[in-house]
């Protein structure tokens, strides 16, 4: 995933509210940065694709990607 998209994802995970779906949090992070819907689709598509391949949740994929980036 591109570094700019990882920053949006990092922001979404960090500001995620209790019991909130990750997609909603990502959407809020994208809007806060005044990015377009295509950015949201790109992030979520990549997360879902990896999650499907690895048979894990998108939350687990997000945490793994952010941990690898550090």
C-alpha positions as MATLAB code, in Angstrom:
seq = 'XXXXXXXXXXXXXXXXXXXXXXXXXXXXXXXXXXXXXXXXXXXXXXXXXXXXXXXXXXXXXXXXXXXXXX';
ca = [
       0.000    0.000    0.000;
       1.239    3.486   -0.831;
       2.658    5.531    2.072;
      -0.007    8.246    1.681;
      -2.772    5.640    1.942;
      -1.085    4.049    4.945;
      -1.161    7.442    6.694;
      -4.918    7.690    6.109;
      -5.315    4.141    7.420;
      -3.152    4.923   10.457;
      -5.310    7.972   11.195;
      -8.483    5.898   10.806;
      -7.285    3.191   13.210;
      -6.015    5.751   15.732;
      -9.261    7.778   15.785;
     -11.634    4.821   15.521;
     -14.515    5.040   17.943;
     -15.563    2.173   20.152;
     -17.509   -0.534   18.285;
     -17.161    1.348   14.997;
     -16.547   -0.510   11.741;
     -13.187    0.144   10.150;
     -14.813    1.175    6.852;
     -16.673    3.979    8.586;
     -13.532    5.160   10.322;
     -11.588    5.113    7.043;
     -14.367    7.111    5.382;
     -14.178    9.738    8.109;
     -10.367    9.930    7.841;
     -10.619   10.359    4.055;
     -13.190   13.153    4.386;
     -11.172   14.873    7.127;
      -8.201   15.061    4.755;
     -10.527   16.277    1.980;
      -9.628   13.357   -0.282;
     -12.002   11.847   -2.817;
     -14.168    8.741   -2.737;
     -11.732    6.957   -5.047;
      -9.129    7.069   -2.263;
     -11.583    5.403    0.122;
     -12.379    2.723   -2.456;
      -8.678    2.122   -3.103;
      -7.893    1.635    0.601;
     -10.873   -0.591    1.331;
     -10.422   -2.674   -1.842;
      -6.828   -3.422   -0.981;
      -7.728   -4.316    2.613;
     -10.574   -6.593    1.509;
      -8.454   -8.289   -1.137;
      -5.678   -9.118    1.331;
      -8.217  -10.191    3.966;
      -9.870  -12.560    1.503;
      -6.545  -14.099    0.452;
      -5.384  -14.573    4.055;
      -8.859  -15.438    5.378;
      -8.716  -12.847    8.150;
     -10.672   -9.695    8.994;
      -9.918   -6.318    7.445;
      -9.074   -5.082   10.949;
      -6.335   -7.722   11.237;
      -4.966   -6.757    7.826;
      -4.913   -3.070    8.780;
      -3.031   -3.772   11.991;
      -0.528   -5.965   10.139;
       0.103   -3.391    7.420;
       0.629   -0.642    9.967;
       2.962   -2.819   12.029;
       5.023   -3.671    8.929;
       5.284    0.020    8.060;
       6.867    0.978   11.376;
];
